[in-house]
Amino acid sequence: MDPTYPILFAMVVSLALYQLNQRFASPVLSIINRWLRWVVFAAGSAKICTDFGWIDRPFAVLVAIFFLLYFLVETVYRWIEIHAISVSPLPLFPPFVVNRSGEEWPTHPRLLTIRDWLRANGFKQVQALKAEVAPSVYLRVSVYQDSDACLRLQVTFLPHINGAISVCYSLSSQTMNGFRYVTDNLYLPFGGFYPEPWLVERNPWRRSLKGLVARHRARLARSREPLLPWTDDPLVDLNFQQRQLEQINTELGFLLPYNEREENGKMTTEGRYRVWKEIWLLNYLGRSQRYE
């Protein structure tokens, strides 16, 4: 069968998904589109080489070669990207401050329905926070708690270059035995280590807040551990988490000691490999490393 029409169809679908995602900023659509681009590149390059007679090899072999070439080129690009992040002066675990700008919740109708769902299900806003992740680029977090204050929800808004905004959720509960249960759908690569009492489950494919809340409560019910209500200030707790994560990841070899960072960057070679691995898992499989 002539592969021209399937390749053209895949290109059209990829362009349509790109345009659609300009509006929705969906990580699920991004994953599908990345696979389509990979296939289009491999099959399209093989078709061009076959049609012009540049390489005298079977079409399937050429597709496999260009498929691997794409992997190699993107791997090099990701390593350069990770190196740039490592040597950047911006912190990997930026401190949060109270968001007093009045822009804690975007006015897009798709996002306003989330706030309506929270109100209808007994969640109340506790605090609005933000952290600078790049010059004049802020990560905005709106913190909610349920009626008994045993479930704390962080609604995180991630800005995109094209102006679109995606939303992620992180649910946390603490037990009397000192454990912290965390269930989130963040799709940003982490690759590092969590403190031992943290039981973290990441679900990048689960974009529904209702489904994520149900999953978190199912984990708590399965553990049968008594819960402690949240009483501390979210800003204090979140910044403590940031300091704790930086400390433990320095101790376990993900980050370099402070006195070596100016010359060598923040991440060790192992740390960069772990980030690269998690980028691939998230970008193409929608999976994160398992943390429990």
Secondary structure as GFF3:
##gff-version 3
##sequence-region A 1 292
A	DSSP	alpha_helix	4	24	.	.	.	ID=ss1
A	DSSP	alpha_helix	27	52	.	.	.	ID=ss2
A	DSSP	alpha_helix	59	87	.	.	.	ID=ss3
A	DSSP	beta_strand	97	98	.	.	.	ID=ss4
A	DSSP	alpha_helix	109	120	.	.	.	ID=ss5
A	DSSP	beta_strand	124	134	.	.	.	ID=ss6
A	DSSP	beta_strand	137	145	.	.	.	ID=ss7
A	DSSP	beta_strand	152	159	.	.	.	ID=ss8
A	DSSP	beta_strand	165	175	.	.	.	ID=ss9
A	DSSP	beta_strand	180	184	.	.	.	ID=ss10
A	DSSP	beta_strand	198	202	.	.	.	ID=ss11
A	DSSP	alpha_helix	209	223	.	.	.	ID=ss12
A	DSSP	beta_strand	227	228	.	.	.	ID=ss13
A	DSSP	alpha_helix	234	251	.	.	.	ID=ss14
A	DSSP	alpha_helix	258	264	.	.	.	ID=ss15
A	DSSP	alpha_helix	269	280	.	.	.	ID=ss16
A	DSSP	pi_helix	281	285	.	.	.	ID=ss17
###
